[in-house]
């Protein structure tokens, strides 16, 4: 009788712990919000030398270059 009560209590505790993992915290939007375009800069010192804040064409050309040469596996793995 006592063993069955302990088993039932343990099973209930495990089920309760498993169900608490299903809960989702409310997303209140406490993250970074900015209405500024990305090429407006971040105020960080980690930018390419010579880049001027607000230079949209240079920003876009750098994104294209990164996509083509840094993230394109076809250009990175070609035999030389």
C-alpha positions in Angstrom: 0.0 0.0 0.0 2.8 2.4 1.0 4.8 1.5 -2.1 1.9 2.1 -4.4 1.3 5.6 -2.8 5.0 6.5 -3.3 4.9 5.3 -6.9 1.8 7.3 -7.6 3.2 10.4 -6.0 6.4 10.1 -7.9 4.6 9.6 -11.2 2.5 12.6 -10.5 5.6 14.7 -9.7 7.3 13.6 -12.9 4.2 14.4 -15.0 3.9 17.8 -13.3 7.6 18.5 -14.0 7.1 17.5 -17.6 4.1 19.7 -18.1 5.9 22.8 -16.7 8.4 22.5 -19.6 5.4 23.1 -22.0 4.7 26.6 -20.6 5.8 29.6 -22.6 6.8 32.9 -21.1 5.1 35.9 -22.5 7.1 37.8 -25.1 6.9 41.4 -24.1 9.2 42.8 -26.7 11.9 43.8 -24.3 14.5 43.2 -27.0 16.3 45.8 -29.1 14.0 47.9 -31.2 15.2 50.3 -33.8 13.4 52.0 -36.6 16.7 53.1 -38.1 17.9 51.3 -41.3 20.8 48.9 -40.8 23.2 51.1 -42.8 22.6 54.0 -40.4 25.3 52.3 -38.1 25.3 51.0 -34.6 27.7 53.3 -32.9 30.2 50.4 -32.6 33.9 50.7 -33.2 33.9 47.4 -35.1 33.2 48.7 -38.5 35.2 48.5 -41.7 37.8 51.3 -41.9 36.7 54.0 -44.2 33.0 53.2 -44.0 30.8 56.2 -43.3 27.6 55.9 -41.4 24.5 56.2 -43.7 26.3 55.1 -46.9 23.6 52.8 -48.2 25.3 51.9 -51.5 28.6 50.9 -49.8 26.6 48.9 -47.2 24.8 47.0 -49.9 28.0 46.3 -51.8 29.7 44.9 -48.7 26.7 42.6 -48.0 26.9 41.3 -51.6 30.6 40.7 -51.3 30.2 38.8 -48.0 27.5 36.7 -49.5 29.5 35.9 -52.6 32.9 35.2 -51.1 32.4 34.4 -47.4 29.1 32.5 -47.3 29.0 30.8 -50.8 30.3 27.2 -50.5 30.7 26.9 -54.2 33.3 29.7 -54.4 35.0 28.5 -51.2 35.5 24.9 -52.1 36.7 25.0 -55.7 40.0 23.4 -56.4 42.8 25.7 -57.5 
